[in-house]
Amino acid sequence: MVRTLQLSDGKQIPAIGWGNGTGGLEDSGEKAINTGKIVLESGILHIDTAQWYKTETETGAAIKAAGIPREKVWITTKISANSVAAEATTAANIRQSVVESLERLGTKPDLLLIHNPYVPKEGTIAQFWTYLEDLVLDGTLEGVSLGVSNFRPQDLETVLKVARIKPVANQLEFHPYVLAQYERDLFPLQAQHGIVTQAYGPLTPILRHKTGGPLKPVLERLAARIGTDVASVLLLWTIQKGVSPITSSSNPVNIKKIAAVNELPDLTAQDIADIDAAGKQVHFRYYAEHMSKEYPAPNLPTDV
Ligand SMILES: NC(=O)c1ccc[n+]([C@@H]2O[C@H](COP(=O)([O-])OP(=O)(O)OC[C@H]3O[C@@H](n4cnc5c(N)ncnc54)[C@H](OP(=O)(O)O)[C@@H]3O)[C@@H](O)[C@H]2O)c1
């Protein structure tokens, strides 16, 4: 079984994504191809790449190496700050940037994201979105869903004001330690417009928080009951929150465990409430960047 999530444009996305943008996979050539092949063969059929990671070519190559039909794999890519699109928001620049991505991938992606709200030059997010929409409408990106990444509520509002095609997804750092901030304003706005969250850094509470915090004992208890590890419980929680976890690994043992999350029994409503409650005692963000600017964090400790 592959757990899936429904997008507002009718597509089904394999819920668990594997990213080749962290952990030494970025700009890694053969490693990104070989690991991507193992990932696909293990049954994870969703690859998250980006212009910035320099792994678009390797993403297409991994699918070929695994011998899996293109249509069985979900590919997300992202337009980045270091691209021609970011130099100036003109129709020609955006077209060139997109066409170069299609050439590197050797196929159209299923989902194309603006990697950050600061990829478009200041004040041009709406125009940038319009040019992407034009590429869908003129057939260059026919069948490709459009979305955003790291967009705060105010950035989403800017796009939604002009959108002829609504973003289907917002890819963000997401885990229980940012829940309080997102539940306040971002998630209600996204729910209103059918925008799905993709969670990068979903394992942050167990990998990057100094102590693991109040979540640690809860995750350990649930992992012992289910007979899995704490990482798998976090990924399962993410999916059951209606969010698509974008994790990563270059370790074949962990890759198998990530794939096996598809087969785990659901957490109960009480389990999810326990994780939510522990998460909302802390605000901890690893990939801070501009998400911490002009987007107030909740008044919670960071390191209990
Ligand atoms: N849109 C954006 O701005 C943005 C930003 C950051 C990331 N991303 C995307 O999200 C992807 C994932 O980001 P992330 O690395 O922060 O995700 P993450 O899921 O928080 O962390 C991934 C790390 O978890 C480890 N891991 C995997 N399974 C494990 C297990 N069962 N037990 C213990 N450790 C385990 C892996 O190490 P091993 O290799 O040792 O298994 C890997 O280094 C990136 O590659 C990228 O595609 C997007």
The ligand as a Tripos MOL2 file, in Angstrom:
@<TRIPOS>MOLECULE
LIG
   48    52     1     0     0
SMALL
NO_CHARGES

@<TRIPOS>ATOM
      1 N1         11.4800   23.7360    0.5550 N.am      1 LIG1
      2 C1         12.5390   23.9640    1.2970 C.2       1 LIG1
      3 O1         12.9530   25.1110    1.5420 O.2       1 LIG1
      4 C2         13.2570   22.7830    1.9050 C.ar      1 LIG1
      5 C3         14.1470   22.9760    2.9820 C.ar      1 LIG1
      6 C4         14.7580   21.8610    3.5300 C.ar      1 LIG1
      7 C5         14.5090   20.5950    3.0120 C.ar      1 LIG1
      8 N2         13.6510   20.4380    1.9490 N.ar      1 LIG1
      9 C6         13.3920   19.0940    1.3610 C.3       1 LIG1
     10 O2         13.0670   18.1670    2.3710 O.3       1 LIG1
     11 C7         13.9770   17.0580    2.3370 C.3       1 LIG1
     12 C8         14.1570   16.4900    3.7150 C.3       1 LIG1
     13 O3         14.5940   17.4910    4.6200 O.3       1 LIG1
     14 P1         15.2650   17.0970    5.9970 P.3       1 LIG1
     15 O4         16.5660   16.4280    5.7090 O.co2     1 LIG1
     16 O5         15.2870   18.2950    6.8550 O.co2     1 LIG1
     17 O6         14.2180   15.9900    6.5660 O.3       1 LIG1
     18 P2         14.1670   15.1730    7.9270 P.3       1 LIG1
     19 O7         13.2000   14.0620    7.6880 O.co2     1 LIG1
     20 O8         13.8900   16.0540    9.0990 O.co2     1 LIG1
     21 O9         15.6320   14.6040    8.1540 O.3       1 LIG1
     22 C9         16.2210   13.6820    7.2680 C.3       1 LIG1
     23 C10        17.3120   12.9570    8.0180 C.3       1 LIG1
     24 O10        16.6960   11.9810    8.8520 O.3       1 LIG1
     25 C11        17.5210   10.8620    8.9640 C.3       1 LIG1
     26 N3         16.6430    9.6940    9.1150 N.ar      1 LIG1
     27 C12        15.7980    9.1640    8.2050 C.ar      1 LIG1
     28 N4         15.1440    8.1010    8.7230 N.ar      1 LIG1
     29 C13        15.6030    7.9490    9.9690 C.ar      1 LIG1
     30 C14        15.3210    7.0150   11.0090 C.ar      1 LIG1
     31 N5         14.4300    6.0290   10.8510 N.pl3     1 LIG1
     32 N6         15.9820    7.1690   12.1830 N.ar      1 LIG1
     33 C15        16.8700    8.1620   12.3660 C.ar      1 LIG1
     34 N7         17.1820    9.0810   11.4130 N.ar      1 LIG1
     35 C16        16.5510    8.9680   10.2360 C.ar      1 LIG1
     36 C17        18.3100   10.8060    7.6830 C.3       1 LIG1
     37 O11        19.6420   10.4130    7.9590 O.3       1 LIG1
     38 P3         20.2820    9.0880    7.2800 P.3       1 LIG1
     39 O12        20.7030    9.4770    5.9010 O.co2     1 LIG1
     40 O13        21.4210    8.7730    8.1930 O.co2     1 LIG1
     41 O14        19.2230    8.0270    7.2950 O.co2     1 LIG1
     42 C18        18.2630   12.2230    7.1240 C.3       1 LIG1
     43 O15        19.5160   12.8590    7.1750 O.3       1 LIG1
     44 C19        15.2260   17.6390    1.6760 C.3       1 LIG1
     45 O16        16.0760   16.6720    1.1060 O.3       1 LIG1
     46 C20        14.6070   18.5420    0.6270 C.3       1 LIG1
     47 O17        14.1920   17.7640   -0.4820 O.3       1 LIG1
     48 C21        13.0170   21.5180    1.4140 C.ar      1 LIG1
@<TRIPOS>BOND
     1     1     2 1
     2     2     3 2
     3     2     4 1
     4     4     5 ar
     5     4    48 ar
     6     5     6 ar
     7     6     7 ar
     8     7     8 ar
     9     8     9 1
    10     8    48 ar
    11     9    10 1
    12     9    46 1
    13    10    11 1
    14    11    12 1
    15    11    44 1
    16    12    13 1
    17    13    14 1
    18    14    15 2
    19    14    16 1
    20    14    17 1
    21    17    18 1
    22    18    19 2
    23    18    20 1
    24    18    21 1
    25    21    22 1
    26    22    23 1
    27    23    24 1
    28    23    42 1
    29    24    25 1
    30    25    26 1
    31    25    36 1
    32    26    27 ar
    33    26    35 ar
    34    27    28 ar
    35    28    29 ar
    36    29    30 ar
    37    29    35 ar
    38    30    31 1
    39    30    32 ar
    40    32    33 ar
    41    33    34 ar
    42    34    35 ar
    43    36    37 1
    44    36    42 1
    45    37    38 1
    46    38    39 2
    47    38    40 1
    48    38    41 1
    49    42    43 1
    50    44    45 1
    51    44    46 1
    52    46    47 1
@<TRIPOS>SUBSTRUCTURE
     1 LIG1         1 GROUP 0 **** ****
